[in-house]
């Protein structure tokens, strides 16, 4: 059965591998690393990227432990005690508005009384939804999920649709993906099976993102399209600061603020009462920001 040392080592190696592949793909940018320690136990490696094609990105590893804060104990509905949490979190904001924002998180949590679970997922937030790219993304994730259990993709795809939803806007953050949490030994699964699935999700990141990046990173774009990108980035900020549980968990456990908020884009915009031009590509994208679209069939 995998223990926290094996799981932590995988996440550290995953961070190293993804960073190396992103530097090679961008061709110019290099990661800047900050090592940090958490008061109360543990720490992490924050790696921030400023490049030619990736305008701002972060690939973070953390492993934190100690007394479970009361806020988290209540939120998770578990008794207080000693906790250990580790994982990798990624957000990449591209320079070209034809390349989507991508987010991935894979994580592990355990309590000193023996309870444990895995969580994570991958989702994409396009500035312009391209159906071909959306189908590629979801079909790739479905293949990864189906190799581990046929129930995973439909269940976790719905979970992502519901989770990455901006309630106050009545729209999804992007085209979703997969999201899962509290994967433990329930429903006949063993810990090794859960861990193998999480590893597969983590290893899917580069094949997915590098395909989308190379496909569109050199496309020409207009000032109008760049302005729309800044508005879509604003929606991303709204979700992360208002609804994202990971952001709240990090802040409530006294995590490193700079590492938690690395997900914010370099520039974003909010235009009062913004109206989208009828028949435009922006309107077409807006109409696709909804739940339950079957991209994988």
Buried (B, 14 or more C-beta within 10 A) or exposed (E): EBEBEEBBEBBBEBBBBBBEBBBEBBEEBEBEEBEBEBEEBBBBBBBBBBBEBBBBBBBBBBBBBBEBBEEBBEEBEBEEEEBBBBBBBBBBBBBBBBBBBBBBBBBBBBBEEEBBBBBBBBBBBBBBBBEEBBBBBBBBBBEBBEEBBEEBBBBBBBBBBEBBBBEEEEBBBBBBBBBBBEBBEEEEBEBEBBBEBBBBBBBBBBEBBBBBBEBBBEEEBEEEBBBBBBBBBBBBBBBBEEBBEBBBBBBBBEBBEEBBBBBBBEEBBEEEEEEBEEEEBBEEBBEBBBBEBEBBE
